[in-house]
């Protein structure tokens, strides 16, 4: 057995399809969902394998950082998923297969930073100074580019060479250290506030902050912050807050696709943010929500791969057994009568969250630090 395992070698994925298992069969009925959408014969946008050479040079910068990238995609006659993004997030979701951790003695620098024992390098700033003095200092949070790798560490090297990657041993130690996790959550709320978002509860539910209009406008125009959001989502998963990802990505998708407050974010949200979630079912739910609201619908490339038509079926796959359909004009798709009468669990949860938030706003929110203390870590 040892020899067999020793001879096993990790094979790097070479196409987007090999990186993305979101739509592999599980308990959910994808075929039924496709029939309801009436799009069984449409291509998902991933009909041909995409190799690294096809992505072109500079893909990383274009995917997140280029203001023209969204326009370039929309004007393209055939959109394609980014192989760079798919491969990067595949490695993250699978805990960096074939990655060898550094042999140097583990100094737990990320944990020691969060315990306020060492400052971040090169600025020499301690975590307590950030938590007590940086909240609401949007210019500092925007223009300083060395703190984000320390606040949200990963098992991969970032732009700050002095920041140390997480190791599996350090992750375990961090997750078992209450004080480190408390400060980590406070750092998360500072960044949420910077983006115009507020943390509501221990489940990670979020909503618009009071200053959301100004902050959303800034976020829509400063697309380098999308890289920061991707890093924050990854770090949440590494340090024990995987369940915080779904509510944040759900809110960002709604603002980008439904409310239209963050239109420049929609590509990064679909290409990066969604795929930081490790659970297939959560990625499916987010992508189905996005597909209902994406315009133009024919450019949505994140859905399930095209299914082959079964011989003998009619060309119109939008109806089932001759049943009439109810048109949902707001979503731009056809729905069955049953779907028209019943909201999805996701929509009901969102309504409950909104009602809860109205009550909280009426009663007034407790201080952020007092609130963090109430979360069981």
C-alpha positions as CSV (number, residue, x, y, z in Angstrom):
1,X,0.0,0.0,0.0
2,X,2.8,2.3,0.9
3,X,4.4,1.7,-2.5
4,X,1.2,2.4,-4.3
5,X,0.7,5.7,-2.5
6,X,4.3,6.5,-3.1
7,X,4.0,6.0,-6.9
8,X,0.8,8.1,-7.0
9,X,1.4,11.5,-8.6
10,X,-0.9,14.5,-8.7
11,X,-2.0,15.4,-12.2
12,X,-2.4,19.1,-12.9
13,X,-5.8,19.9,-14.5
14,X,-5.4,21.2,-18.0
15,X,-8.9,22.5,-18.8
16,X,-11.6,24.5,-17.1
17,X,-13.8,21.4,-17.0
18,X,-11.2,19.4,-15.1
19,X,-11.0,22.3,-12.5
20,X,-14.7,22.7,-12.0
21,X,-16.8,19.9,-10.4
22,X,-19.7,22.2,-9.5
23,X,-22.2,20.5,-11.8
24,X,-21.2,16.9,-11.3
25,X,-24.2,14.8,-10.4
26,X,-25.4,14.7,-6.8
27,X,-28.8,14.8,-5.1
28,X,-30.0,17.8,-7.0
29,X,-31.9,17.4,-10.2
30,X,-29.9,19.4,-12.8
31,X,-31.8,18.1,-15.7
32,X,-35.1,19.3,-14.2
33,X,-33.6,22.7,-13.6
34,X,-32.4,22.9,-17.2
35,X,-35.8,22.0,-18.5
36,X,-37.4,24.7,-16.3
37,X,-35.0,27.2,-17.7
38,X,-35.8,26.1,-21.2
39,X,-32.1,26.2,-22.1
40,X,-31.2,22.5,-22.4
41,X,-29.9,23.0,-26.0
42,X,-27.9,26.1,-25.2
43,X,-24.2,26.0,-24.6
44,X,-22.8,26.9,-21.2
45,X,-19.9,28.6,-22.8
46,X,-17.4,25.8,-22.1
47,X,-17.8,23.6,-25.1
48,X,-14.1,23.4,-26.0
49,X,-11.2,22.6,-23.6
50,X,-9.3,25.7,-22.6
51,X,-5.6,25.2,-22.2
52,X,-3.2,27.6,-20.5
53,X,-1.9,28.7,-23.9
54,X,-5.4,29.8,-25.0
55,X,-5.8,32.1,-22.0
56,X,-3.1,34.4,-23.3
57,X,-0.5,36.3,-21.4
58,X,-1.6,38.7,-18.6
59,X,-4.8,36.7,-17.8
60,X,-4.4,37.4,-14.1
61,X,-4.4,41.1,-14.5
62,X,-7.3,41.1,-17.0
63,X,-9.6,38.9,-14.9
64,X,-9.6,41.1,-11.9
65,X,-7.8,44.3,-12.5
66,X,-8.7,45.6,-16.0
67,X,-11.6,48.0,-16.3
68,X,-11.9,46.9,-19.9
69,X,-12.1,43.2,-19.3
70,X,-15.9,43.1,-18.7
71,X,-16.6,45.1,-21.8
72,X,-14.2,42.9,-23.8
73,X,-16.0,39.8,-22.7
74,X,-19.5,41.2,-23.4
75,X,-18.4,42.2,-26.9
76,X,-16.8,38.9,-27.7
77,X,-18.6,36.6,-30.0
78,X,-17.9,33.7,-27.8
79,X,-17.1,34.1,-24.1
80,X,-14.8,31.7,-22.3
81,X,-14.0,30.9,-18.7
82,X,-10.6,31.8,-17.4
83,X,-8.3,28.8,-17.0
84,X,-6.1,30.7,-14.7
85,X,-9.0,31.5,-12.3
86,X,-10.4,28.0,-12.5
87,X,-7.0,26.4,-11.8
88,X,-6.2,28.8,-8.9
89,X,-9.5,28.1,-7.1
90,X,-9.3,24.4,-7.8
91,X,-6.0,24.2,-5.9
92,X,-7.5,26.3,-3.1
93,X,-10.7,24.2,-2.7
94,X,-8.6,21.0,-2.7
95,X,-6.1,22.3,-0.1
96,X,-3.2,22.8,-2.6
97,X,-2.5,19.2,-3.7
98,X,1.1,18.4,-4.3
99,X,2.1,21.5,-2.4
100,X,5.2,21.1,-0.2
101,X,5.2,23.3,2.9
102,X,8.5,25.1,3.6
103,X,11.0,23.1,5.7
104,X,12.0,26.1,7.8
105,X,10.9,25.9,11.4
106,X,7.3,27.0,11.7
107,X,7.3,30.3,13.5
108,X,3.5,30.8,13.5
109,X,4.0,34.4,12.5
110,X,0.4,34.9,11.4
111,X,-0.9,33.6,14.8
112,X,1.7,35.7,16.7
113,X,0.7,38.7,14.7
114,X,-3.0,38.1,15.7
115,X,-2.0,37.7,19.3
116,X,-0.4,41.2,19.1
117,X,3.1,39.8,19.8
118,X,4.7,40.9,16.5
119,X,3.9,43.7,14.1
120,X,3.2,43.3,10.4
121,X,6.3,43.8,8.2
122,X,7.5,46.1,6.7
123,X,5.2,48.7,8.3
124,X,5.8,47.7,11.9
125,X,2.1,48.0,12.8
126,X,0.5,45.8,15.5
127,X,-2.9,44.3,15.0
128,X,-4.4,46.2,17.9
129,X,-3.5,49.5,16.3
130,X,-5.3,48.4,13.1
131,X,-8.4,47.2,15.0
132,X,-8.6,50.4,17.1
133,X,-7.5,53.1,14.8
134,X,-8.0,52.0,11.2
135,X,-11.8,51.5,11.2
136,X,-13.4,54.1,9.0
137,X,-10.0,55.4,7.7
138,X,-10.8,54.6,4.1
139,X,-7.9,56.4,2.6
140,X,-5.5,54.3,4.6
141,X,-7.3,51.1,3.9
142,X,-7.4,51.9,0.2
143,X,-3.8,53.0,-0.4
144,X,-1.8,50.8,2.0
145,X,-1.1,47.5,0.2
146,X,1.0,45.6,2.8
147,X,-1.6,44.9,5.5
148,X,-4.1,42.7,3.6
149,X,-1.7,39.7,3.5
150,X,-1.3,39.8,7.3
151,X,-5.0,40.4,8.1
152,X,-6.1,37.5,5.8
153,X,-3.3,35.0,5.5
154,X,-3.4,32.1,3.0
155,X,-1.4,29.0,2.2
156,X,0.0,30.9,-0.9
157,X,2.4,33.7,-1.4
158,X,1.0,37.2,-1.8
159,X,2.4,40.5,-3.0
160,X,3.9,41.3,0.4
161,X,7.1,39.2,0.4
162,X,7.5,39.6,4.2
163,X,4.1,38.0,4.9
164,X,4.4,34.3,5.6
165,X,2.1,31.7,4.2
166,X,-0.1,29.7,6.5
167,X,0.8,26.1,7.2
168,X,-1.6,23.3,8.2
169,X,-0.1,23.2,11.7
170,X,-0.6,26.9,12.1
171,X,-4.1,26.8,10.8
172,X,-5.0,24.2,13.5
173,X,-3.4,26.3,16.2
174,X,-5.1,29.5,15.0
175,X,-8.6,27.8,14.9
176,X,-8.1,26.7,18.5
177,X,-7.0,30.1,19.8
178,X,-10.0,32.2,20.8
179,X,-8.3,35.5,21.0
180,X,-6.9,35.2,17.5
181,X,-10.3,34.3,16.1
182,X,-11.9,37.2,17.9
183,X,-9.4,39.7,16.4
184,X,-9.8,38.0,13.0
185,X,-13.6,38.7,13.0
186,X,-13.0,42.3,14.0
187,X,-10.6,42.7,11.1
188,X,-13.3,41.2,8.9
189,X,-15.8,43.7,10.0
190,X,-13.3,46.6,9.3
191,X,-13.0,45.4,5.7
192,X,-16.7,44.9,5.4
193,X,-17.3,48.4,6.5
194,X,-14.7,49.6,4.0
195,X,-16.7,47.9,1.3
196,X,-20.1,49.3,2.6
197,X,-21.3,46.1,4.2
198,X,-22.2,45.1,7.8
199,X,-21.9,41.8,9.6
200,X,-25.2,40.8,11.3
201,X,-24.8,37.6,13.2
202,X,-22.7,34.6,14.0
203,X,-23.9,32.8,10.9
204,X,-22.1,35.4,8.7
205,X,-25.2,37.1,7.4
206,X,-24.5,40.5,6.0
207,X,-26.4,43.5,4.7
208,X,-25.7,47.0,3.4
209,X,-24.1,49.4,5.9
210,X,-25.4,52.9,6.5
211,X,-22.7,54.3,4.2
212,X,-23.3,51.8,1.5
213,X,-24.0,54.2,-1.3
214,X,-20.7,56.0,-1.2
215,X,-18.7,52.8,-0.5
216,X,-20.4,50.8,-3.3
217,X,-19.7,53.6,-5.7
218,X,-16.0,53.5,-4.7
219,X,-16.0,49.6,-4.8
220,X,-17.5,49.6,-8.3
221,X,-14.7,51.9,-9.5
222,X,-11.7,50.4,-7.6
223,X,-11.6,47.0,-9.1
224,X,-8.3,46.1,-7.4
225,X,-10.4,45.6,-4.3
226,X,-11.9,42.5,-6.0
227,X,-8.6,40.8,-5.5
228,X,-8.8,41.7,-1.8
229,X,-12.3,40.2,-1.6
230,X,-11.1,37.0,-3.2
231,X,-8.3,36.8,-0.6
232,X,-10.7,37.5,2.3
233,X,-13.0,34.7,1.1
234,X,-10.2,32.2,0.9
235,X,-8.9,33.2,4.3
236,X,-12.3,32.8,5.9
237,X,-12.3,29.2,4.7
238,X,-8.8,28.5,5.9
239,X,-9.3,29.8,9.5
240,X,-12.6,28.2,10.3
241,X,-15.3,30.6,8.9
242,X,-16.2,28.8,5.7
243,X,-19.9,29.4,6.5
244,X,-19.3,33.1,6.3
245,X,-18.6,33.0,2.5
246,X,-22.1,32.2,1.2
247,X,-23.9,35.2,2.7
248,X,-21.2,37.6,1.5
249,X,-21.1,36.3,-2.1
250,X,-24.9,36.1,-2.2
251,X,-25.1,39.8,-1.3
252,X,-22.4,40.8,-3.8
253,X,-24.2,38.9,-6.6
254,X,-27.5,40.6,-5.7
255,X,-25.9,44.0,-5.8
256,X,-24.1,43.3,-9.0
257,X,-26.9,41.6,-11.0
258,X,-30.2,42.6,-9.4
259,X,-29.7,46.0,-7.8
260,X,-27.2,47.2,-10.3
261,X,-25.1,49.0,-7.7
262,X,-21.9,47.0,-8.5
263,X,-22.1,46.2,-12.2
264,X,-18.3,46.1,-12.7
265,X,-18.1,43.4,-10.1
266,X,-20.3,40.8,-11.7
267,X,-17.5,39.0,-13.7
268,X,-15.2,38.7,-10.7
269,X,-18.1,37.6,-8.5
270,X,-18.9,34.8,-10.9
271,X,-15.4,33.8,-12.0
272,X,-13.7,34.1,-8.6
273,X,-15.9,34.7,-5.5
274,X,-18.4,31.9,-6.2
275,X,-15.6,29.3,-6.7
276,X,-14.0,30.0,-3.3
277,X,-16.9,28.0,-1.8
278,X,-16.0,24.4,-1.2
279,X,-19.5,22.9,-1.1
280,X,-21.0,22.0,-4.5
281,X,-24.5,22.7,-3.4
282,X,-23.7,26.3,-2.4
283,X,-21.9,27.1,-5.6
284,X,-24.9,25.6,-7.5
285,X,-27.4,27.8,-5.6
286,X,-25.4,31.0,-6.2
287,X,-24.9,30.2,-9.9
288,X,-28.6,29.4,-10.4
289,X,-29.5,32.7,-8.7
290,X,-27.0,34.5,-11.0
291,X,-28.3,32.8,-14.1
292,X,-31.9,34.0,-13.4
293,X,-30.7,37.6,-13.3
294,X,-27.8,37.7,-15.8
295,X,-28.2,39.8,-18.9
296,X,-27.8,39.1,-21.7
297,X,-28.7,35.5,-20.7
298,X,-26.9,33.9,-23.7
299,X,-23.6,35.2,-22.3
300,X,-23.9,33.3,-19.0
301,X,-21.1,30.8,-19.1
302,X,-21.1,29.4,-15.6
303,X,-24.0,27.1,-15.9
304,X,-24.0,23.3,-16.3
305,X,-22.5,21.9,-19.5
306,X,-24.8,21.3,-22.4
307,X,-26.7,18.1,-22.2
308,X,-27.3,15.9,-25.3
309,X,-30.8,15.7,-26.5
310,X,-32.5,12.3,-26.0
311,X,-33.6,10.9,-29.3
312,X,-37.3,11.3,-29.8
313,X,-37.8,14.4,-27.7
314,X,-39.3,17.5,-29.1
315,X,-37.2,20.5,-30.0
316,X,-38.8,22.7,-27.3
317,X,-37.4,21.7,-24.0
318,X,-38.9,24.6,-22.1
319,X,-42.1,22.7,-21.2
320,X,-42.7,19.5,-19.4
321,X,-45.5,17.0,-20.3
322,X,-47.5,19.7,-22.0
323,X,-47.8,21.8,-18.8
324,X,-48.1,25.6,-19.3
325,X,-45.4,27.9,-18.0
326,X,-45.5,31.1,-16.1
327,X,-43.2,33.8,-17.4
328,X,-41.1,35.6,-14.9
329,X,-40.3,38.9,-16.6
330,X,-38.0,40.1,-13.9
331,X,-35.7,37.1,-14.3
332,X,-36.0,36.8,-18.0
333,X,-36.9,33.1,-18.0
334,X,-39.9,30.7,-18.0
335,X,-41.1,29.1,-14.8
336,X,-43.4,26.3,-14.2
337,X,-46.7,27.0,-12.2
338,X,-45.2,25.2,-9.2
339,X,-42.1,27.3,-9.3
340,X,-44.2,30.4,-9.8
341,X,-46.2,29.7,-6.7
342,X,-43.3,28.8,-4.4
343,X,-40.2,30.7,-3.7
344,X,-36.9,28.9,-3.3
345,X,-35.4,28.3,0.2
346,X,-32.7,30.8,-0.7
347,X,-35.2,33.6,-1.5
348,X,-37.1,32.9,1.7
349,X,-33.9,33.0,3.8
350,X,-33.1,36.4,2.2
351,X,-36.5,37.8,3.0
352,X,-36.1,36.6,6.6
353,X,-32.7,38.3,6.8
354,X,-34.1,41.5,5.4
355,X,-37.0,41.5,7.9
356,X,-34.5,40.8,10.7
357,X,-32.3,43.7,9.6
358,X,-35.2,46.1,9.6
359,X,-36.0,45.2,13.2
360,X,-32.3,45.6,14.1
361,X,-32.1,49.0,12.5
362,X,-35.2,50.1,14.4
363,X,-33.9,48.9,17.7
364,X,-30.3,50.1,17.1
365,X,-27.2,48.0,16.8
366,X,-24.9,47.1,19.7
367,X,-21.2,48.1,19.5
368,X,-19.2,45.9,17.1
369,X,-16.7,44.8,19.7
370,X,-19.5,43.9,22.1
371,X,-21.2,42.0,19.3
372,X,-18.0,40.0,18.4
373,X,-17.8,38.9,22.1
374,X,-21.2,37.3,21.8
375,X,-20.1,35.0,19.0
376,X,-19.1,31.5,20.3
377,X,-15.6,30.9,18.8
